[in-house]
């Protein structure tokens, strides 16, 4: 990627691939994730309308990797339907969780075995570190909001993760100002 001045726009994904800084596979994975996230967000709108229009769109994808509008809509509606089942348990995206056990213990647990995708559940479990927010865990997992949130809810339900208590500014000042013992 060529050096740019302060007013230059960031490089496009294609430039990153051409420069060898991003693989074609990673670019496709990112595009797929962003597409799924956008559709999931649109389908959760509580008002408004949209429509699918059958038309040709320029792209550089092989035909076998394309999804039909019906499949996209059905997957999106399934996710929205499942989302409603745990919407009351969804954590705030700013919340921070910590693990309550090791990865080895979790791997041998009924909760992991009952997971629809143990590998993805383990990935999310390992990303929960007591410092990363829910949004950060979602982004790092590359599973999308729906997939990662579903796993976080399952982990919280089964007791494998718990919220990190928030220490208020007053409590923090009190700790810092407390006299030390002789």
N, C-alpha and C positions, 0 to 999 in steps of 0.2 A: 504494500500500500504506500503510495507516494506521500512524502511529507507535505503537510498543508499549513496554510497560514491560519491565523486566529478566526477568520471569518468563514473558513471552509466548512462545508457540511460534512457530517460523519460518513465514512465509507459505506457503500451499499453492501448487502450480503453477497452479491455476485462478486464484488471487488475482493471481499475477504476470501471467498472460495478461490478466485483466480490467483490470489497472492499466497495460497496454501495455508492460510490462517484458520480456515473453517472447511470441514469436509462436506462434500455433497450430501452425505447421509445425515450429518448434523443439521445442515440447512433444511433438509426435508423434514426432519423431526421437529425442528423449531417451527417451521411453517404449519405443520400438522397440529402442533400444540396450540399455536395462536389461533388457528381456524376453529378448533374444538372449543377453546375458551370463548371466542367471539360468539359462536352459535349458542353455547350454553348461556352466556349473558343475555343474548337477545331473547331466548325462549323463556327466561325468567322475568321479563318485563311484565308488569301487572296491567299495563294499558298500552294502547297503540296497536298498530297492525303492520304486517309485512306480507310479502308474497314472493314466491319463487317464480322466476321467469326463465324458461328454457331458451338458452341462447349460447352461442359459441363464445368462449372466452380464451384469449391467447394465454398459453402456458407452455412450459418446457417439461412437463411430466409425461411419463409413459402412460398409455391408455389404461393399462392394468392397475395402476396405482390410484386412479381417480375413483371417487365415490359418487354414487347417484344421489340426487336430491332426496329421494325417498329414504335411503339408508341414513343420510345425515339427519333428516327430520325425525325418523324413528329413534335413532340413538339419542338425539337431543331430548325428545319427549320422555324417553325412558329415564334419562338422568334427572330431568326435572321432577318426574314422578317419585323417584327414589329420594331425591333431595327433600321432598315434603315429609318423608318418613322420619328424617332426623333433623329437620329444621329447628326444632326447639332445643336441640343439644349443640348446635353449631357454635364453636367458640369465636370470639372476636378475633379478627386478623392481627390485632396488636398483642394478643395474649401470648405468653411464653409458657411452654410446658417443660417439665423435666421427666426423665425416665424413672421408673420404680422397679429396677432390676436390670440385669445384664442382658446382652443380646443372646447369650447362650441359654439363659433361663427362658427368655421369650421364645426362642426357637423350639423349645421342648414343651411349650405350654399349650393347653387346649385352645387358647385364643388365637395363637399363630396357626395351629392346624385347622381351625375353623374358618380362617381367612380365605376369601375367594382368590386372593393372590398373595401367598406368603412372601414371595420375593419383594413385591411392592410394599407390603406391610413392614418387612424388615428394613427396607430403605427408609421409610418414613420414621420408624422407631429410632434408627440410628441418627437421623437428622435432628430429632428432639434432643436438645443438649442443655436445656436450662438457660440458654441465652438467645436463641433464634426465635423470632416471632412466628406465629402461625403462618402469616403471609410468606415469610422467608422460607419456612419448611416447604410450603406449597411450591414456591418457585424453584427451590433447589431439587425437589423430588422429580420435577418435570412430568408429573402425573396430571397436572391441571387442578383447578379448584375443586371440581367434583370428586375426582379420585383421591386426592390427598385429604380433603376434608372428611370424606367417608371413612378413611383409615384412621384419621385422628379421633373421630367420634368413637369408632370401635375400640381403639386403644384406651381412650378415657373411660368408656363403659366397662371395659374389662379390668381396669385398675392398673394398667401398665404405664400410664403417664398421668401426671397431675399438674395443675397450674402452679407456677412459681408465685408465691405470695408477693404482692406488690408492696414495697416499702415506701411509705409516703415521705415527702420532703421533710416534714416535721420529725418523723421517726429517724430519718437519716441524720438530721442536724443534732437530734438528741444523742444519737450514738457517737457522733463526732465530737460533741461538746462534753460528753460525760467524763468526769474526772477519772484519772487512772488510779488504780489502787497502789498503795506504797509497797 
